[in-house]
């Protein structure tokens, strides 16, 4: 092993054992700890943001279709059966189901809530929406045409104070003209079931009817659109573009990324900004190495002079202190990696323990879209964090190492 590596490792390791270098060793340890904590914080935050995005996306896609084909005017589709067959012929399409969706008011006594009322065919809808697959058989059996049964989201039902078997009033936004003026259409419907998708927005604002009851109530002549499920949800944008070209200008095709574009864009921007902010923390810790190495160089002036008189070149002296600083950066970085990954992979256990100890809830269901702390460590985030930390640590060693290489042996030994 080159002597530069041996001396660099010796200076890094031996400083703690000598009383003379105790303060330098303390500063070096603080720098190492700062790098480790910065790297760990960056990995944990990025993992939680990835987990949050994945969790919300999966729960969202349990209710939202991968692709929707809609009429341009917002009314019923023209020739829906032929359109359904054309969509189903695409190689990436797994299933297609017709639906009707509109906004309405749901009233129970003096309580009234706005909701999206979706009309579905229970048999076909289960092929495109995961949350319908989890309904009990009796709920799907009760949702039959002509009975005007409704399945409410759990949060919506709780806010109205209703249970299975209760009746609620559905107020259609389109009224009927009478001599007394425009009167809203009212319909008493029976709650035949409740669902919990795990996504608060839909649990608190979605009601499901049979598609024929919806068409009759909202005066649609046929389905308002088609819900499409794909083999690969990540291909939704590409497949949606292909379907739009295939089906022509008479329909509008939108995929799940377009339906929630603002939310996903906000998450990406937030993730990018958190990466920059936490990288600055790592940078501050890494550049603490500058002061550590400057003090080490001052303390080791006699050693440097002796090495120079023995024939060591300025480049060799520079490499000794670069090795010392780089070792601090490497140990701090990998310690942070292990700590960050240990927390990220066990955050679903650690956070509930902290919540129970503090008697607090970090993610209230009525504020956030999910109620538990998710985590999804990804190599695409972890490796850049480690490489940036190592690079910053290496850059921080350049100036002190250069200063060490410029020490003149005679001047250094004059006062020894």
Number of C-alpha atoms within 10 A of each C-alpha: 5 8 12 20 18 14 17 20 19 13 20 21 13 12 18 17 10 10 9 11 16 14 15 19 22 14 17 24 18 17 27 27 21 23 33 28 22 28 30 29 23 26 29 25 19 23 26 19 22 20 19 20 18 15 21 17 17 15 19 22 20 19 19 23 24 29 27 22 25 22 18 14 11 13 16 20 23 16 10 16 12 10 16 19 11 13 21 17 11 14 10 16 18 16 20 23 24 23 26 28 22 15 17 18 16 24 18 17 9 6 10 16 15 17 21 17 24 19 24 24 20 22 13 16 22 18 17 25 21 18 19 20 16 12 17 12 9 10 20 19 11 18 25 18 14 11 13 20 24 28 26 28 25 23 21 24 23 12 13 17 12 17 16 15 12 12 17 20 17 22 21 21 15 14 14 11 10 8 6 6 9 11 14 13 15 16 14 14 19 19 25 22 23 22 23 16 19 22 24 23 19 24 20 22 19 22 27 26 29 25 25 22 22 25 20 12 17 20 13 17 13 20 26 25 26 23 25 27 24 20 13 12 17 12 13 23 18 10 22 21 13 13 20 16 11 12 15 10 11 12 18 18 24 19 24 20 18 14 15 13 11 10 12 15 12 11 15 14 11 13 16 12 12 16 17 12 13 20 20 13 17 27 20 16 27 32 18 20 30 22 17 22 26 19 16 22 20 15 14 14 19 20 14 25 21 15 16 19 13 9 9 16 13 19 14 19 24 21 23 25 30 26 22 25 31 25 21 24 29 20 16 28 30 18 18 26 25 15 18 25 18 13 20 24 17 13 20 14 11 13 17 17 12 13 12 10 9 9 10 11 14 14 13 12 15 12 10 13 19 19 16 18 18 22 24 19 20 13 10 8 15 20 13 11 23 19 12 16 27 24 16 20 31 21 17 24 28 18 15 24 26 17 17 26 23 14 19 15 17 13 12 17 14 8 7 7
